[in-house]
């Protein structure tokens, strides 16, 4: 049915976004900062679209907040304090809003 196909498409998009998030984390742990940054950017962008398209799915919001905090770590490691703070604050703000909404 159309609804089942739409749900499958949404789930596929979420799997791709979470895979990018995992790739970012793996690259971060391996010390590949540029690759980690690119993967986390992709995850962030894909999850942001999912949040817009499906605002009532809290997992997407949680995962999106995680991309911001992890990007903050990348900036922190690079000594980019202002960018690190901005990313971390964005992630924390999203988590606070999520906990208030649930």
Protein Blocks (a to p, Z undefined) as FASTA:
>chain_A
ZZlmmmmmmmmmmmmmmmmmmmmmmmmmnopaklmmmmmmmmmmmmmmmmmmmmmlmklm
mmmmmmmmmmmmmmmmnopaklmmmmmmmmmmmmmmmmmmZZ
